[in-house]
């Protein structure tokens, strides 16, 4: 069994994540985990997600997402909003300040990805990597069982 691709994926992630984190913190005062959560909320309908949805969408671990949201709430970048359909849960909702912070940090994030990742390969190589990883992710998502009444 060939595990070279898996090993390289892990090593690249471990090498580049701290670099991107450091660049975002230096330029905008936010860690990569905050940026990721803000990005997912910005892309969501009504710019809000339940903690479960956010945990499934964000790169941050599911166990850590609530703590990151608490930090973002204290910073005024996210607010917790009651879920009228399920009183036991709440939405994390992007605030206008959160959207402003995300927009300000986006050029730094995108430039970092280009400088440290996609800029190190040809366009064809980047497309091949994206296609291959997308195939793996879609297969995983298709095989994941979702409890009745829940959505992805």
N, C-alpha and C positions, 0 to 999 in steps of 0.2 A: 504494500500500500504506500502510495506517494504522499507524504505529508509536507513536502517542501513549500507548496503554496500556502498552506495553513500557517506554517511557521513564519514565513515571510510576512504574511498579513499581520500576525501578532507582533512581530518585531517592528514593522513600519508603524503600526498604531502606537506601540509603546515609545518609539523614538519621536514621533511627530506630535502627539497629543500634548506633551509638556511644552513644546516649542510654541504651538499655536496658543496654548493657555497663557504662556508668559507674554506673548505679543499682545494679546487682548487685554491682559491686566495692565501692562505698561502703557498702552495707548488709551484705554477706556475705563480702567478700573474694574473690569468684570472678568471673572474666570470663564473658561470655555464651557463649563457646565451651565452657567447662567445663560450664556449665548445660545446654547443648544435648546434650553427650555423656552427662551424667548422666541427663537426661530420656529419651534413647533407650535407655540401658541399663536404666533402671527399667521401661520398657514392654516390654522383651524377655522371652521365655521364660527362666526361671531367672535373669533379670537379667544376662544375658551375651550378647555378640555377638563374632564374629570381627572382625578388623580390616577385612576386606572388607565384611562386613555393616554394620559401624559406619560405614565410609566412605560406603556407599550411603545409609544412613538419616540420618546427622547432616548438619546444614547446613555444618559444617566441611568444607573441601576434603579429598578423599581423600588427597592427598599430605601433609596436615597432621595427619590424625587420629592417626597413630602418635605424633607429638610431643605432642599434647594428652593422649593416654593416658599417656605417660611422665610428664607433669607431674602428672596425677591420681594416678598410682601413688605418686609422691614425696610427694604431699599425703595419702596414705592413703585416698583416696576411691574408688579403683579398684584392682583387682589383676589381674595377668596369670595366667591358668590354662591349663595345657597342654590342647591339644585331642587327646583320645584317638583320634579318627577320622583326624586329619591331623597327624602329628608336626611338620610344617613350620610349622604355624600355632598361634596361641594365642587364647584368648578374653580379652576385656576384661570383667571382672565387677565389678559394683557392690558395694562393701563396705557394711557397716552404717553406717559413718561417712559414706559417700557418699550413702546414702539419707537420713540425717538432715540433711545439708547441703542436699540437693535439696528436702526438705520445708520446711526453714527459708527457703530462697530463693524458693520457689514463689509466696507471696503478693506479694513484691516484683515478680517477673517478670509475673505476671498483672495486677497493678495498673498496671504500666508499659504493657502492651499496651492495657489499657482507656483509660488516660489519654492515650496518644500515638497510638493507632491506632483501635481500634473505637469509642472514645468520641467520635471526630470524625465519625462517620457514624450514620445511622439503623440500626436493627436490620435492616431490609429491604436497605439498601445493603451492610451487612456480609455478609449471607447471599448476596447477588448476587456480591460479590467472591469469597467463599469458593467458591461454586459454579463460577464461571468459572475460577478458578485450579485448582480440583480437576479440572475437565474437561481443562485443558491438561496437568496432571500425569499423569492417567490415560492420556491419549493418548500421552504420552512413554513412560511405563512399558510400555504395550502394544507399542510399536514397538522397544523396547530388546531386543536379542538377548542371551540368556544362554548362556554356554558349557555344553555337556553336563556333567551331574553337579553343577552349581552351582545354588543357589537364591538367590532375592532376599531 
